[in-house]
Amino acid sequence: MAMIRIKKPGIPAGTPEWLRTMLEIIVGRRGNKIEVPKHQTLIFSATPTQAECEALYAYANTIRDSLEQLINRMDS
């Protein structure tokens, strides 16, 4: 039985160097991938508790941190 090989998509030949670098940074080919926070389902009671609010605040901060890292890399 013959094996079917699927080639992973890559950066097309002829891509400008600045775009190639940006794509490599975003997809993590340079060992410095920006981690996207995993999805969290947050459930709140009718009157949110302090712990529920702190969990939302912590999750929002991880998202903000990842976005800030991405913006800083694009700006530099």
RODRENPA-621841 format. One record per residue (C-alpha): residue in one letter; x, y, z. Coordinates in steps of 0.001 Angstrom, whole numbers, padded with zeros to 6 digits, always signed. Layout:
<recs>
AXYZ
...
</recs>
This chain:
<recs>
M+000000+000000+000000
A+001450+003380-000994
M+001714+006071+001649
I+000065+009366+000907
R+002340+012235+001873
I+000934+015611+002678
K+003269+018556+002524
K+002870+021064+005323
P+002100+024544+004091
G+005067+026856+004097
I+005950+030389+003264
P+005760+030770-000511
A+008929+031382-002520
G+009358+035007-003451
T+007845+036304-000223
P+009479+039605+000803
E+012021+039177+003618
W+010127+041452+006029
L+006930+039397+005560
R+008823+036103+005860
T+010342+037268+009164
M+006960+038410+010486
L+005313+035108+009591
E+008165+033119+011142
I+007789+035062+014371
I+004024+034592+014496
V+004074+030863+013764
G+007056+030268+016026
R+009651+029034+013565
R+012308+031035+015355
G+011731+029430+018735
N+009990+032480+020157
K+006357+031714+019503
I+003828+033876+021272
E+001551+031577+023205
V-002141+032167+022718
P-004011+031603+025981
K-006153+028496+025965
H-009902+029062+025884
Q-011466+029041+029314
T-015149+028752+030014
L-015855+031003+032949
I-019119+030499+034792
F-020529+033133+037094
S-023139+032900+039776
A-026085+035315+039900
T-023990+037562+042127
P-020365+037004+041068
T-018007+036121+043869
Q-014613+037663+044374
A-012942+034441+043179
E-015000+034483+039951
C-014064+038111+039290
E-010387+037380+039993
A-010472+034443+037552
L-011921+036693+034837
Y-009342+039384+035591
A-006466+036865+035437
Y-007734+035442+032120
A-008144+038902+030620
N-004588+039743+031681
T-003146+036676+029916
I-004946+037685+026726
R-003726+041283+027038
D-000156+040094+027639
S-000138+037918+024508
L-001613+040721+022425
E+000929+043207+023786
Q+003804+040834+022913
L+002480+040472+019380
I+002089+044256+018931
N+005590+044895+020301
R+007096+042402+017852
M+005249+043934+014929
D+006418+047423+015930
S+010092+046485+016251
</recs>
